[in-house]
Amino acid sequence: MKNILSLFIFLSLFINSCKEKKESEKEPVISVLSIIKGQVNHIDTSFYQLVKTETVDGKTDTTYIKREEVRGLAAAFLSLPDISQNHYSENYTEDRLIDASQNTLSITSTAKEEKPEIQKQIIIIPLDELASGKVESIFIDRSVRVNDSSIQQKLFWQIDQYFQVVSIIQKGNEPEKVQITKVKWD
């Protein structure tokens, strides 16, 4: 009887330790927010020529902008919750996919429910940059509801080149309005 009890205790401890090991082996989530903040800080201290292209209702306007304006134009990115934080990450599923034809790794985080602001986030890393972890591009689907209005945003950041914000704004019973803002630097 004593041997059976000892065996039972040993097996339960062994099973629990295996479970804890699997949970701790989970890859850490990449913080997109820290990457974007680093990009904005880099632009703030650079001498790049900055060009903003804005399209509203099918009309496009292109202008040069000052470095000081970039932070405001990137606000849609900078105001995102950091889903790499533990209290957010449990609300997302993560899939990793290697695309041999593109030579990239895609890390896709998808919301488990419709409530989170970030519905989907995709990080693209070139396979030859895996060791350094250098991200090539970031896609984010964002959804914000305010009273009777909703804003759907498609955010794209091409590292060291440009970012783009596509906003689809629906207010009450009014027709939806599409606004596209792209900021490029050389």
Order of alpha helices (4+ residues) and beta strands (2+ residues): alpha-alpha-beta-beta-alpha-alpha-alpha-beta-beta-beta-beta-beta-beta-beta
